[in-house]
Amino acid sequence: KQWYQRRVRVCYDTLTGDAAKWKSCIEENTDYSGADISGGQSYGFATEWDCMGWCINTANCQSITHQPNNGHCWLKHKPYGDNKRTNVANLTSISLACMQSAN
């Protein structure tokens, strides 16, 4: 029940809040490597927000990494994967923990 309430809050805040509120949570050129959810990799997600929508609706998903050039989306069971790598071209990552704490 608690994971559901957190995700509903993120959905509500995302739909009703100021888009600038979430800007600090979008980490471009960043890979949250490791901590992939089994079966949580897919192609066909046009944006990182589409990928995050899948995460919000997947139990235990805490973050995503999205590859915009091919629509690849990886769901993660840890807030920042096993290892947060920066300066990785063409990857965007978002953590639910960040979105829940953004003001």
C-alpha positions in Angstrom: 0.0 0.0 0.0 2.8 2.4 0.8 4.5 2.1 -2.6 1.1 2.7 -4.2 0.5 5.9 -2.2 4.0 7.2 -3.1 3.4 6.6 -6.8 0.0 8.2 -6.8 1.6 11.3 -5.1 4.3 11.5 -7.8 1.6 11.2 -10.5 -0.5 13.8 -8.9 2.4 16.2 -8.4 3.6 15.7 -11.9 0.3 16.4 -13.5 -0.6 19.4 -11.3 2.7 20.9 -10.4 5.1 23.3 -12.1 7.2 21.4 -14.7 10.3 23.3 -13.4 9.8 21.5 -10.1 11.1 18.3 -11.7 13.9 19.7 -13.8 16.5 19.0 -11.1 15.4 15.3 -11.1 16.1 14.8 -14.8 19.7 13.7 -15.1 20.8 13.9 -18.7 23.9 12.1 -19.9 23.6 9.9 -16.7 23.3 6.2 -16.4 21.9 4.5 -13.3 23.7 1.3 -14.1 22.8 -2.1 -12.6 19.8 -2.8 -10.3 17.6 -3.7 -13.4 14.2 -5.1 -12.6 13.9 -8.5 -14.3 11.7 -8.1 -17.4 11.9 -4.3 -16.9 13.7 -3.5 -20.2 11.8 -2.4 -23.3 12.0 -0.4 -26.5 9.4 2.0 -27.8 9.2 4.7 -25.1 9.4 8.0 -26.9 10.3 10.1 -23.8 11.7 9.6 -20.4 8.3 10.5 -19.0 6.7 7.6 -20.9 9.4 5.4 -19.4 8.7 6.9 -15.9 5.0 6.2 -16.4 5.9 2.5 -16.8 8.0 2.7 -13.7 5.2 4.2 -11.6 3.0 1.4 -12.6 5.6 -1.4 -11.8 5.9 -2.7 -8.3 9.4 -2.0 -6.7 10.5 0.4 -9.5 12.4 3.2 -8.0 14.2 4.8 -11.0 14.6 4.6 -14.7 17.3 5.1 -17.4 16.0 6.0 -20.8 17.9 6.1 -24.2 16.0 8.6 -26.3 17.6 7.7 -29.7 16.1 4.2 -29.7 13.4 4.4 -27.0 15.1 1.9 -24.7 13.8 2.0 -21.1 15.4 0.3 -18.1 13.5 0.0 -14.8 15.6 0.0 -11.6 14.8 -1.4 -8.2 17.1 1.1 -6.5 16.8 4.9 -6.4 20.0 5.4 -8.4 20.8 1.9 -9.7 23.9 0.2 -8.4 26.2 2.8 -9.8 25.4 6.3 -10.9 27.6 7.2 -13.9 27.7 10.7 -15.4 29.0 11.9 -18.7 27.4 9.0 -20.5 26.1 10.3 -23.9 22.5 9.7 -24.9 21.1 8.4 -21.6 18.7 10.1 -19.3 17.9 8.9 -15.7 15.3 9.8 -13.2 14.8 8.7 -9.6 11.4 8.5 -7.9 13.1 9.5 -4.6 14.2 12.7 -6.2 10.8 13.4 -7.6 9.1 12.8 -4.3 11.5 15.2 -2.5 11.5 18.0 -5.1 10.0 21.2 -3.9 
